[in-house]
Structures are given as C-alpha cells and as structure tokens.
C-alpha cells in the first residue's frame, strides 16, 4: 500500500499541485493514525462521502470521509495500511 500511495502522489505532482496540496500522515494521542489527502486537481475532486465508522472496540476502529476536497481518515495504530487501501479503492472506483 505504501508503494501504491507513493506512486499516486508522484502522479499528482505536476510542478503545481505539490506546491499547494499533498498528503499528511500523523498520529493521534488515543493512539492512532490521522491521514489527510488533498483531492483538488484529482479525479476525486468534488466528491463527498459521508463519515463511515467501524468501531469494534477501543483498540479496533477506523473512520473515514471525503469532505471539502479532502480524504480524511483515522484509525487505531494497526490501521494505516487499511486507511491507504480504502483511499486506493475509492480512487480506483472513480
């Protein structure tokens, strides 16, 4: 999934997009991952997806949405790969 995300990012870079947009991967204090991917100038620009949450327990959860031209996701410490997979599936579905 990391290789796919790297390739996706590289394909968006056109000497303009990367100056204003990008990908942010951070951590949360509960603990978990926080991922934001800018969608301006991509095939997902303009799409909205309501928040989807799958919370099995305090240690097993993931949530994601697309709003304001941003893919926004968070998940427990074991969910970074799953977050990227969800983004990949959304991107490839368009």
N, C-alpha and C positions, 0 to 999 in steps of 0.2 A: 504494500500500500504506500509506503514512503516513496518508493521509486515512481509509482504512478503519480503521486502528488507533486514530486519534483518535476516530472515531465509536463504535467498540467500547468504548473507555474511557468516553466520555461516557455511553453507555447503561448502564454498570455503576454509575455514580455515582448514589446514591440518598440522600444525606445520611448514610449509614452506611458503605457499602463502602469509599469512598475514604479514610476515616479509618484503616482498618486494612490495606487491600490496595492494590495498584496494579501498575505496570509499571516495571521498572528496565532501562535500556539503558546499558551501559557498554562499555568497551574492554578488550582483553587485551593483554598485552605480547609476544605471539608473532607478529605482531599479529593482532587480530581483534575481533569483536563478542561481547558477552556479554549475553543477554537473559533476563529472568525476568518471568513474568506470573502473578500470583496468580489462582487459579481458584475460590477459596471464593465461594459465592453466585452462580456462573455455571453454565451448562448443562454445563460440563466438570468440575464438582466431582465428585470421587470416581473419575474416570477415571485409569488408569495406562497409560502407553505405554512400553515398554522403550526403552532407548537405541538410536538409529538413527544410524549414522555413515556418511558418504560422504566418503572421503579419497582424492582423485585424486592430489594432490601436497602438498608443504608449503605451497604458495600457493593451493590449491584444495580447500577442505574445509568440511564443515558437520556438526554433530551436534545432536540434539535428543531430548527425552524429556518425559514428564509423570510426576512423582512427588510425593507429599506435597502434592497440590493445587497444584502449580506447573508451568507450562510452562517448561522450562529449555533454552536453545539457545545455541550458539556457532558462529561461522563466521569464515572469513577476511575481510579488510577489504571485499571486494566482495559479502558475503552478507547484509547487513542486510535488504534487500528480500526476499530468498528466505526468511529466517527468519520475517518477518512473513507472507509468503504461506503458509508451512507452517502457522503458527498459524491463519490465516484458514481454510485448508482443513480443519484438524481441527475448528475451531469450527463450521463450516458443515456438517460431516458428521454432527454430533450432532442 
